[in-house]
Amino acid sequence: MNWIGILSVIVRLMAIVEPIFGPKSGAVKKEVVTGAVKTIVDVVEELSAGGQKQTWERIKEPVSNIIDNAATILFPK
């Protein structure tokens, strides 16, 4: 799994989602970004060799942590 690539995608998605949902809907924005990352992982894994459910289960928690930490850095209160 390419963590630098995932981090880059997460930050780009957050930059897209932030102005759409505004500053008051952190949980919704996180849900949108998480769903988009999961979809990307599903598609990439399906195209390469399958096993997307196992891959997502392995990286779900780290992705969640990355989103939380990136939000704290990129969009401080």
PyMOL commands that set and color helices and strands:
alter all, ss='L'
color gray80, all
select helices_A, chain A and resi 3-21+26-48+52-74
alter helices_A, ss='H'
color red, helices_A
deselect
rebuild
show_as cartoon
